[in-house]
Amino acid sequence: MASLGHVAVGLAAARTYGEGHRLHWRSAVAWTALSMLPDADVIGFSLGVRYEAPWGHRGATHSFAFAVIVGLAAGLMARLRSYRQQRASAFAQTPGDALRRDRSAGQPRWFKRPPLRTALFAAVVLATHPLLDTLTDGGLGCALFWPFDLTRYFSPWRPIQVAPIGLAFLSSYGAIVAMSEIVLFLPLFVFALRTSDFKPQTSAPFLLAWLAAAWLIASTDPVRETVVATLLRDRTQFAQGFSESHFGSVTEGLSQTEVRQQLGAPLEEGWMYSPDGESPANTSIEKVSGCGSVRFEDDRVTESFRPAACEARGVHVGQPKTDVERLLGPPSDTCWAYSKAPPRRPFRLRLVCFHGPTVEMVARRWVF
């Protein structure tokens, strides 16, 4: 996610925790930071922690255990703060003490709620983070049951586009992801930031408009696909023998052989060679010094990343795929594209990516 959804959850939690009162900026910042806390694990990329490691991105910090532990810590902080305020109040005997006590009364209610309520709110807010991430259509799943189970989980329904990590977010695709999340989470933003209560005559049209916009963004049903394709004058080209029903049956864990049996040969194929066997999600462009990737069409090389390095290994445009495998060995990761369109035209992306021999990601979205 682009984190805007997590921000919306944090703001809505602050408003709910404050019993519907207008947001205090400190409370809004505190709950928003808490909602986004699990993504602090991206620091691990710069420290050499692999994406798929237990403490990698969407690993331990995206688990229910982490949510409970941090929730309890938040409750303890609220209890200690409350205890300190009670002691200060009990010993306030001077005008100066009374003044400080009055000032503390105006502090955000984050620190003045019962510890159990604070712990519960914090745990729920933290738990929503990985649950929302399981609804994204890329990256790895979330280790929801760490440390008892290191399996990465995804939801069967994944309507949220995955956001690029780091500076890659500052791109046209990153902007599209951000705008889509603003629309999908608009009700939470409105609930948290509203200055007055909704009236029935205004809330119903707003809800209908939001449902229509969310349907256009998140739905994958044939009617919506037809509507969007008509609006965008779709010119997507699909691989021979491709069908949406067969593509919908492709899931993580299938082998390359099984995918080819269901979908046939792809239009284009990309081979990635990550250093030291790392996943491309772990690898920055600066770390790739050799022939990092090669793209094929009709089983022949069409282009490569760092062409000079690839040519030094004997790889050149027009070469058969079998020769590239002989020269470079089997790739660490592979992506098969089953759709494409003319340059600078929106199209329906249908992409299957493998880590080693098994499916790691299935992408099904509009690309602009």
N, C-alpha and C positions, 0 to 999 in steps of 0.2 A: 504494500500500500504506500501511498504518497504521504502518509502520516496525517493528512487532513481529516480522515475518518476518525483517527485516534484523538485528534484535537477536539472534534465534535463530541466524542464520548466524554472527554474530560470536562468540557464546558457544561454539558448536560448534567454530569454528576455533581459539579459544583452548585448548579442551580437547584438540583434535587436535594442535595445535602443541606443547602441553605433554606429548605422548606419553601421554595418558590420565590424568595426575596431576590431583588436585583443583585447581579453579580458584583462582588468586591474583587478588585483586580488581583489581590494576593491569593484569594481562594481560587480564582480562575487559573492563575499560573500554577498553583500547587497541584490541583487536580489534573490539569493538562500535562504537567511534567510526569505525574504518576502514571497517567494513561500511556505515555510514550516511553516510559522507563525500560520496558523489555528490549527496545531497539538500541539500548546502550551497548549491546553485544557486537555492534558493527565495529567497535574499537578493535575487536579481535582481528579484523582483516589486516590492519597495520602491524599487528604483533605476530602475524604468521599463523593464526588459528584458522583452520580450514572451515569452510562453510558447513560441511557435513559433520564436523566434530561435535561432541556433546555440548561444548561451550561455544560452538560456532553460532552464526546468525540463525535465529529461529530454533535454537537449541534449548538449553536449560532455562534461560530467562523467559522463554515462551511456554512455560509449563504451568500447570495448576499448582504444583508444589511451590514454585517461586511466588505465585500470586498469594498463596496462603502465608508464606513466610514474611513477605514484605508487608502484607496486610496486618499481620500481628505486630510487626515492628511499628507500623503507623499507629496502631492502637496504643502501643506502649508509649510512644512519643506523646500522644494526646493525654495519656494518663499522667505522665511526668509533668507535662505543662500545666495540667489542671491542679496537680498537687502543689507545684511551685506558686501558682496564683493563690491557692487557698492559704498557704503559709504567709505569703506577702500580705494578704488581706487581714490575717489574724494578728499580725504584728504591726499593722499600720497605726502608729500612735501620733505621728507628727503631720502637720499640714503637707509636707513634702511627700510623705508616704501615701497620704490620701490622694494626692494629685496623681501619683504614679498608678495607684489602684484604679482611678477613674480612666486614665489613659488605656490601661490594659483591658478595660471593659469594652473599648471600641475596637479591639483587635479582631481579625477574622475568626469566624466561628469554627474554623478547622480545628483549633486547639481547645475549644470549649464544649465539645460534644462528648458524650459518654464513650469511653474507650472501645467498648464492644461494637457500638454503632460505627465508629470510625474504622475499626478493623474490618468489619463486614463490607462497608462501602469500598474501602481500598482494595480488598481482595476481589470483589466483583469487577471493579474497573480494570484491574490488572488482568483478570481472566478474559475480559472481552478482547484484549489485544490479540492473543494468539487465535482466538476463535474467529475474529475478523480476518486475520492473515490466512487462515485455512480456506477462506472464500476467494482468495486471489488465484489468478490463472497462470502463475509462473513461480520460479524459484523452487526452493525445497519446502516441504511441509513443515509443520511445527511438532516439536517433541512434547506433546501435551502431557504425557505421563512420566516425564523424567522425574526422578532417577530410576524408577522401576522399569521403564520401557523406553528405549532410545528410538523407537520407530517414529518417523516423521509422518504426520497425518495431514490430509487434505479433506475438505468437505466434498461430497458428491456434486454439489452445485457451487460453481465458482464464477460469480458474475463480476468480480472486481478485478480490474486490470492491475497487474503487478507493476510497481514503480521501479525505475532504474535506480541503482544504488550510487550514492556519491554525486560527483559533478555531472554524471551522465543524466541526472534528473533535469539539468538545465538544457533541455532540448525540446524540440517540437512534440516528441512523444511524451516527455515528462509533463509538458503543459496540458496535453490531452488527458493524461491520467489525473492530474490535479483537478481539472474542470469536471471530469466525470465524478470524482469523489465529492466535490462540492454539491453537485446535483443529488447524488445518492444519499448524502447525509444532511441535506438541507433542512429537514424537519428538526433534527437535533440542534443545528445552529440557530434556527428560529426560536425553538423552545428556550435555549440558554440565553439568547441575546435580546429577546423581545422586551419591550418596555411597557406593554399592556397586554391584557388577556385577549385572546382571539374571540371574535364574535361569530356566531353561526353563519351569518350571511357572507363573511369573508373567509372563514376557514374552509368551507366546503369547496369553493373554486380553487383555492390554493392546493388543497389535498388532491383534487382531480388533476390539476396541472402537473403536480409533482409526480403522481403515479404515471401519467403519460410520459413524462421525461425519463423517469427511472426505467420504464418499460423499454423505451428506445435505446437506453444505454446498456442495461443489464440482461435483458431477455435474449434468449437464443431460439425462440420458437420460429417456425417458418413464416408466419404472418409478419412478425417484426423484421425478419431478414428481407422479406420482399419489399416492405415499406422503405427500409433504409437503402436497399439496392436501387429502388426507383428514384428516391430523392438524390442519390449520389451518382446516378447514371452508371451503375456498376459495369465494369468491363473485366472482371476477374476471369482468369484462365485457369482451369483445373487440369490435373494430370489425367491421362487417359484411364478410364475405368474407375475414377474417383467417385465416391458417393458419400453424402453427409451422414447417412445412417451407419455406414461402416466406420467412418472417422469417429463418430460418437462412441463407438465401442472400444476405441483404443485407450488404454489406461496405463498408468505407471506400473512398471514391472514386466510388461510384455517384452518378448525378445524381438530383435530385428527381423528374424524369419517370420514370426507371427504377424508383425505389422505389414510386411511385404505381401503376405498371403491375403490380408484383409484389404489393403489399399493399392497394391500394385507398386510399380516403380514411381519414384518421385520425379517432379520436374527438375528440381535442383537438389544438390547434396553438398553439405559443407562438412569438412573434416577439420577438427581442432587438435592441435598438439600442445598441450599445456606443460610447462616445466615441472619436472619432478612428479609427474602424475597428478598434479593438482587439477581441480575442476576449473573450467573457465570462469565460473562465478567467483572463484577465489583469486583469479589472476588479473592483475592490472596490465595495461598495454605496455607500460615501461618495463615490466619483467620479461616480456617476450622478446628475446634477442635473435632467435633463429626463425625458421620457417614455421610460423605460428598457426596458419590455417590455409586450406586450399578449398576452392569451390569448383564443383563439377556440374556440367549439364550434358545429358546424353553420355554419361560415363567418361567425359573428357574434361580436362582442366580448362576453366574459363578465366579464373583470376586467382591470385594468392595474396596473403598478407605478408608484407615485407618481401616483394618479388626478388630483390637481389639475393637475400638469404636463401630463398627457395631455389633460385637458379643455381646457386653455388652447390646445392645438394642434388642438382640434376633435374629439378622439377620446372617445367615450362608450360605455357599455354598450349592447348591442343593435345597434351599427353594423355594416354589412357589411364584410367583409374588404377588398373593393375600395376602399372609401372610406378605410380606414386606410392602404393603400398609396399612395393619391393624396395624403394629407395628410403622411405621414411618410417616404414613399419605401420602397424594398425593405429588408428587415431585413438586418443583418450576419450574424445567426445565427438558425436556426430549429430547433425540436424538434417532432416529431410523436409523439403518444402513441396507441398502438394498444390500450391496456388501461386500465381504471380499476376502482375498487371503491367500495362505500359508505364514508363517513367512518370513520376509526379501525379499518379492517379491513385485515389483510394481503392482499396481492394480487401477482399475477405481472406485474411491470413489463415492458412491451415498448415501447421508446422508440428513435427514430431522430433524431439531431441532425445538422444541416448547418452547415457554415461556408461562407457564400456558397451556391453551387448544389450542392455535393457533400457526401456523407456524411462526417462527422468522427467520429462515435461511434455505436455500437449498444449499447444497454443491455438486458440480459436477466437479470433477477434477481427474487428475492422482496423485497418492500418491506413493512416492518413498521411 
